[in-house]
Amino acid sequence: MKIFKKSFVSSARWLEGALFAVLVGGLVSQSEAQIYTLSQNDSSAQINTSSQAGMFNWSVGGVNQLAQQWFWYRVGSAGPEASIDTIAPVSASQTLANKLTTTYANSTISVKTAYTLLAPGNGTATMSEQITVMNTSAISQDYHFFEYSDFDLGGVLGGQSVQFYNNGSAVYYEVRQTGANGAVDETANAPGASSAEVQAGFFPTTLNLLNDGLTTTLNNNLSAGTGDVTYAYQWDATLAPGTGLLISKLISVPEPSSVALVASGMLAMAWLTRRSRV
């Protein structure tokens, strides 16, 4: 019953964002859902490549940690954003159970993403994503590329915080979301971007901004919580014809949070005390 409830809540949350996109931006015709599953040891991830549901399930040790992660883009300094599944029908290749490559391309833009899931089988997992945004037109283009992430650590909504870090550099390339059930860490680098923005917030604020039919620039809010938090990256680049922007991302989940470590330490101490008394 609990598993069904978590699945239902996750689906309902994505549906809310999708309905908002339809009402404001209009219905975009797409083919039937194409869902791919990446798996290794005790972890699996599902990606709906034909809708903005995107990666909607990432289970580690039988517990789903993710509600939604997907990508949006805009060509030009003004105008609405669109999810990458609206560029063109996906071209996908999965040669190994833990690897997937997807490509969306038209006469203006191409977005290729190479996913690799690594799970050693100890209750943690890492997702590597290499994203290549290419200018397929005959003129220079102004591109704005967005990543939106909504993690629910331990399958729990709310009670979590998120914080961006730059570790002394000019770009906030690292983000950490924490809660009682662990933490997710992500690093994202795009050396060729002319600028990069971030946004920490509460569901569904950022998702609605990406779907409201208006021009969006992330506000560089570096932290949010405690609550049902989300985070997003934005990279901006002007690309000459035939050139591209490479974005390298690494996500690790679920790493034990300090709260969880303290709780486990207290339990261990209580157990040892009880044994000594016996």
Rosetta blueprint (number, residue, H / E / L):
1 M L
2 K H
3 I H
4 F H
5 K H
6 K H
7 S H
8 F H
9 V H
10 S H
11 S H
12 A H
13 R H
14 W H
15 L H
16 E H
17 G H
18 A H
19 L H
20 F H
21 A H
22 V H
23 L H
24 V H
25 G H
26 G L
27 L L
28 V L
29 S L
30 Q L
31 S L
32 E L
33 A L
34 Q L
35 I E
36 Y E
37 T E
38 L E
39 S E
40 Q E
41 N L
42 D L
43 S E
44 S E
45 A E
46 Q E
47 I E
48 N E
49 T L
50 S L
51 S L
52 Q L
53 A L
54 G E
55 M E
56 F E
57 N E
58 W E
59 S E
60 V E
61 G L
62 G L
63 V E
64 N E
65 Q L
66 L E
67 A E
68 Q E
69 Q E
70 W E
71 F E
72 W E
73 Y E
74 R E
75 V E
76 G L
77 S L
78 A L
79 G L
80 P L
81 E L
82 A E
83 S E
84 I H
85 D H
86 T H
87 I L
88 A L
89 P L
90 V L
91 S E
92 A E
93 S E
94 Q L
95 T L
96 L L
97 A L
98 N L
99 K E
100 L E
101 T E
102 T E
103 T E
104 Y E
105 A E
106 N L
107 S L
108 T L
109 I E
110 S E
111 V E
112 K E
113 T E
114 A E
115 Y E
116 T E
117 L E
118 L E
119 A L
120 P L
121 G L
122 N L
123 G L
124 T L
125 A E
126 T E
127 M E
128 S E
129 E E
130 Q E
131 I E
132 T E
133 V E
134 M E
135 N E
136 T L
137 S L
138 A L
139 I L
140 S L
141 Q E
142 D E
143 Y E
144 H E
145 F E
146 F E
147 E E
148 Y E
149 S E
150 D E
151 F E
152 D L
153 L H
154 G H
155 G H
156 V L
157 L L
158 G L
159 G L
160 Q E
161 S E
162 V E
163 Q E
164 F E
165 Y E
166 N L
167 N L
168 G L
169 S L
170 A L
171 V L
172 Y L
173 Y L
174 E E
175 V E
176 R E
177 Q E
178 T E
179 G E
180 A L
181 N L
182 G E
183 A E
184 V E
185 D E
186 E E
187 T E
188 A E
189 N E
190 A L
191 P L
192 G L
193 A L
194 S L
195 S E
196 A E
197 E E
198 V E
199 Q E
200 A E
201 G E
202 F E
203 F L
204 P L
205 T H
206 T H
207 L H
208 N H
209 L H
210 L H
211 N H
212 D L
213 G L
214 L L
215 T L
216 T L
217 T L
218 L L
219 N L
220 N L
221 N L
222 L L
223 S E
224 A E
225 G E
226 T E
227 G E
228 D L
229 V E
230 T E
231 Y E
232 A E
233 Y E
234 Q E
235 W E
236 D E
237 A E
238 T E
239 L E
240 A L
241 P L
242 G L
243 T L
244 G E
245 L E
246 L E
247 I E
248 S E
249 K E
250 L E
251 I E
252 S E
253 V E
254 P E
255 E E
256 P L
257 S L
258 S H
259 V H
260 A H
261 L H
262 V H
263 A H
264 S H
265 G H
266 M H
267 L H
268 A H
269 M H
270 A H
271 W H
272 L H
273 T H
274 R H
275 R H
276 S H
277 R H
278 V L
